[in-house]
Amino acid sequence: MTRYAMAIDQRRCVGCHSCTVACRTWNDLPMDIIYNPVLGGVVEGEWPNVHRNFVPTLCMHCKNPECVPCCPTGASQQDEDGVVWVDYKKCMGCKVCVNACPYGMRDTSHTVRRFDEYVRKCTFCKERREMEPDKDPYCVQTCHQKARIFGDIDDPNSEISRLINRSDTFRLLEELGTDPQIYYIPALGGKR
């Protein structure tokens, strides 16, 4: 069975934010919402061995998402392929799921009128993949450093499965038991 995941290779990420811009453009997001902020830019090391470490973030599409079962209207959903998404027609903007997400990756726009408010988040470009199944999410397609790898983690021959199985990876807040499906390959400094 297909289970989507993403690997982010911090050794390759240069903090250019092209993933953020591509996502904002594709999703036509209000100015106050960003689905995948790039954090960090901290300089580490001593000359001449200096590097910067960036942490691109997005919805972790957890196997055990905190945000789905708490939704009072059933708007927060998870597909069989692991993608967590929001049915905007059912969402009443109560923000229960926003508060439940330990990663802070759900938000509502503060620029829209109250009756138009609903929770928004990354969907791994669900609508695009429904139209063109072999296309990667826009953040992956746009990354010129190829720091983002997307695919079916249950397929042992997929690029993401091979990469995760042969690399030292970590996941954010893994100790919470949500089983996040975003894997990070540590930067050159090797710190988590």
One Martini backbone bead per residue (centre of mass of N, CA, C, O) as a GRO file, in nm:
protein
  192
    1MET     BB    1   0.098   0.035   0.019
    2THR     BB    2   0.068   0.365   0.008
    3ARG     BB    3   0.324   0.594   0.163
    4TYR     BB    4   0.380   0.912   0.227
    5ALA     BB    5   0.696   1.094   0.205
    6MET     BB    6   0.976   1.295   0.339
    7ALA     BB    7   1.295   1.416   0.253
    8ILE     BB    8   1.552   1.619   0.419
    9ASP     BB    9   1.854   1.758   0.302
   10GLN     BB   10   2.067   1.954   0.489
   11ARG     BB   11   2.323   1.943   0.303
   12ARG     BB   12   2.159   2.099   0.055
   13CYS     BB   13   2.041   2.327   0.202
   14VAL     BB   14   2.042   2.703   0.141
   15GLY     BB   15   1.790   2.890   0.213
   16CYS     BB   16   1.609   3.009  -0.049
   17HIS     BB   17   1.277   2.955  -0.049
   18SER     BB   18   1.151   2.812  -0.305
   19CYS     BB   19   0.944   2.631  -0.161
   20THR     BB   20   0.772   2.858  -0.042
   21VAL     BB   21   0.699   3.003  -0.306
   22ALA     BB   22   0.567   2.766  -0.455
   23CYS     BB   23   0.347   2.716  -0.245
   24ARG     BB   24   0.217   2.997  -0.245
   25THR     BB   25   0.141   2.996  -0.543
   26TRP     BB   26  -0.026   2.733  -0.572
   27ASN     BB   27  -0.218   2.813  -0.302
   28ASP     BB   28  -0.287   3.109  -0.273
   29LEU     BB   29  -0.175   3.264  -0.025
   30PRO     BB   30  -0.180   3.444   0.224
   31MET     BB   31   0.053   3.649   0.376
   32ASP     BB   32   0.003   3.494   0.678
   33ILE     BB   33   0.074   3.218   0.516
   34ILE     BB   34   0.286   2.923   0.581
   35TYR     BB   35   0.356   2.588   0.512
   36ASN     BB   36   0.702   2.612   0.458
   37PRO     BB   37   0.922   2.697   0.656
   38VAL     BB   38   1.253   2.829   0.691
   39LEU     BB   39   1.480   2.746   0.926
   40GLY     BB   40   1.754   2.929   1.049
   41GLY     BB   41   2.100   2.996   0.970
   42VAL     BB   42   2.308   2.884   1.148
   43VAL     BB   43   2.628   2.935   1.242
   44GLU     BB   44   2.889   2.687   1.222
   45GLY     BB   45   3.193   2.687   1.346
   46GLU     BB   46   3.527   2.715   1.214
   47TRP     BB   47   3.761   2.853   1.060
   48PRO     BB   48   3.704   2.687   0.758
   49ASN     BB   49   3.460   2.520   0.920
   50VAL     BB   50   3.177   2.636   0.780
   51HIS     BB   51   2.816   2.634   0.851
   52ARG     BB   52   2.475   2.600   0.754
   53ASN     BB   53   2.152   2.546   0.916
   54PHE     BB   54   1.856   2.415   0.779
   55VAL     BB   55   1.481   2.400   0.847
   56PRO     BB   56   1.255   2.257   0.678
   57THR     BB   57   0.902   2.296   0.699
   58LEU     BB   58   0.603   2.095   0.769
   59CYS     BB   59   0.385   1.886   0.751
   60MET     BB   60   0.420   1.554   0.891
   61HIS     BB   61   0.217   1.336   0.824
   62CYS     BB   62   0.115   1.160   1.044
   63LYS     BB   63   0.023   0.851   1.149
   64ASN     BB   64  -0.057   0.998   1.446
   65PRO     BB   65  -0.262   1.240   1.445
   66GLU     BB   66  -0.379   1.495   1.653
   67CYS     BB   67  -0.576   1.663   1.446
   68VAL     BB   68  -0.805   1.457   1.367
   69PRO     BB   69  -0.971   1.349   1.628
   70CYS     BB   70  -1.044   1.657   1.736
   71CYS     BB   71  -1.244   1.711   1.517
   72PRO     BB   72  -1.584   1.808   1.527
   73THR     BB   73  -1.648   1.781   1.187
   74GLY     BB   74  -1.430   1.610   1.005
   75ALA     BB   75  -1.219   1.787   0.839
   76SER     BB   76  -1.001   1.626   0.951
   77GLN     BB   77  -0.787   1.417   0.751
   78GLN     BB   78  -0.695   1.072   0.641
   79ASP     BB   79  -0.546   0.896   0.420
   80GLU     BB   80  -0.421   0.590   0.324
   81ASP     BB   81  -0.142   0.747   0.227
   82GLY     BB   82  -0.115   0.971   0.489
   83VAL     BB   83  -0.264   1.217   0.414
   84VAL     BB   84  -0.314   1.531   0.554
   85TRP     BB   85  -0.635   1.707   0.570
   86VAL     BB   86  -0.876   1.965   0.467
   87ASP     BB   87  -1.221   2.019   0.470
   88TYR     BB   88  -1.342   2.326   0.397
   89LYS     BB   89  -1.655   2.268   0.414
   90LYS     BB   90  -1.634   2.163   0.730
   91CYS     BB   91  -1.487   2.399   0.832
   92MET     BB   92  -1.514   2.639   1.127
   93GLY     BB   93  -1.248   2.763   1.266
   94CYS     BB   94  -1.179   2.663   1.578
   95LYS     BB   95  -0.865   2.548   1.626
   96VAL     BB   96  -0.816   2.268   1.753
   97CYS     BB   97  -0.598   2.156   1.554
   98VAL     BB   98  -0.394   2.380   1.594
   99ASN     BB   99  -0.347   2.308   1.901
  100ALA     BB  100  -0.270   1.995   1.850
  101CYS     BB  101  -0.027   2.071   1.689
  102PRO     BB  102   0.315   2.026   1.767
  103TYR     BB  103   0.431   2.195   1.494
  104GLY     BB  104   0.263   2.446   1.382
  105MET     BB  105   0.112   2.359   1.073
  106ARG     BB  106  -0.143   2.533   1.142
  107ASP     BB  107  -0.386   2.769   0.994
  108THR     BB  108  -0.526   3.094   0.990
  109SER     BB  109  -0.646   3.359   0.846
  110HIS     BB  110  -0.632   3.719   0.924
  111THR     BB  111  -0.749   3.849   0.633
  112VAL     BB  112  -1.018   3.726   0.665
  113ARG     BB  113  -1.323   3.676   0.712
  114ARG     BB  114  -1.471   3.498   0.950
  115PHE     BB  115  -1.671   3.325   0.754
  116ASP     BB  116  -1.393   3.233   0.581
  117GLU     BB  117  -1.266   3.069   0.797
  118TYR     BB  118  -0.991   2.832   0.775
  119VAL     BB  119  -0.801   2.564   0.777
  120ARG     BB  120  -0.453   2.533   0.694
  121LYS     BB  121  -0.237   2.313   0.481
  122CYS     BB  122  -0.043   2.078   0.399
  123THR     BB  123  -0.089   1.813   0.113
  124PHE     BB  124   0.122   1.730  -0.095
  125CYS     BB  125  -0.040   1.821  -0.341
  126LYS     BB  126  -0.310   1.657  -0.384
  127GLU     BB  127  -0.447   1.784  -0.637
  128ARG     BB  128  -0.211   1.741  -0.829
  129ARG     BB  129  -0.186   1.425  -0.795
  130GLU     BB  130  -0.474   1.371  -0.904
  131MET     BB  131  -0.402   1.483  -1.194
  132GLU     BB  132  -0.070   1.404  -1.147
  133PRO     BB  133   0.063   1.128  -1.008
  134ASP     BB  134   0.388   1.173  -1.102
  135LYS     BB  135   0.394   1.427  -0.927
  136ASP     BB  136   0.539   1.647  -0.740
  137PRO     BB  137   0.561   1.860  -0.525
  138TYR     BB  138   0.646   2.185  -0.557
  139CYS     BB  139   0.880   2.190  -0.348
  140VAL     BB  140   1.036   1.965  -0.493
  141GLN     BB  141   1.051   2.070  -0.787
  142THR     BB  142   1.196   2.355  -0.700
  143CYS     BB  143   1.446   2.220  -0.582
  144HIS     BB  144   1.769   2.281  -0.696
  145GLN     BB  145   1.924   2.092  -0.464
  146LYS     BB  146   1.767   1.832  -0.389
  147ALA     BB  147   1.652   1.827  -0.069
  148ARG     BB  148   1.382   1.698  -0.177
  149ILE     BB  149   1.206   1.386  -0.105
  150PHE     BB  150   0.947   1.204  -0.271
  151GLY     BB  151   0.730   0.924  -0.155
  152ASP     BB  152   0.712   0.576  -0.119
  153ILE     BB  153   0.795   0.414   0.175
  154ASP     BB  154   0.675   0.114   0.100
  155ASP     BB  155   0.882   0.127  -0.134
  156PRO     BB  156   1.193  -0.019  -0.159
  157ASN     BB  157   1.257   0.126  -0.460
  158SER     BB  158   1.245   0.396  -0.365
  159GLU     BB  159   1.419   0.675  -0.308
  160ILE     BB  160   1.329   0.725  -0.014
  161SER     BB  161   1.386   0.444   0.102
  162ARG     BB  162   1.684   0.429   0.033
  163LEU     BB  163   1.772   0.687   0.182
  164ILE     BB  164   1.670   0.616   0.470
  165ASN     BB  165   1.827   0.332   0.489
  166ARG     BB  166   2.132   0.481   0.428
  167SER     BB  167   2.065   0.703   0.643
  168ASP     BB  168   2.094   0.942   0.879
  169THR     BB  169   1.801   1.000   1.067
  170PHE     BB  170   1.539   1.237   1.158
  171ARG     BB  171   1.271   1.348   1.377
  172LEU     BB  172   1.039   1.555   1.486
  173LEU     BB  173   0.914   1.484   1.786
  174GLU     BB  174   0.915   1.162   1.813
  175GLU     BB  175   0.839   1.125   2.128
  176LEU     BB  176   0.513   1.172   2.086
  177GLY     BB  177   0.392   0.938   1.873
  178THR     BB  178   0.312   1.045   1.567
  179ASP     BB  179   0.487   0.959   1.330
  180PRO     BB  180   0.659   1.121   1.135
  181GLN     BB  181   0.699   1.177   0.756
  182ILE     BB  182   0.960   1.352   0.819
  183TYR     BB  183   1.291   1.339   0.703
  184TYR     BB  184   1.621   1.396   0.830
  185ILE     BB  185   1.931   1.501   0.705
  186PRO     BB  186   2.200   1.594   0.834
  187ALA     BB  187   2.417   1.811   0.849
  188LEU     BB  188   2.754   1.842   0.841
  189GLY     BB  189   2.765   1.870   1.161
  190GLY     BB  190   2.547   1.640   1.280
  191LYS     BB  191   2.325   1.789   1.415
  192ARG     BB  192   1.992   1.775   1.579
   0.00000   0.00000   0.00000
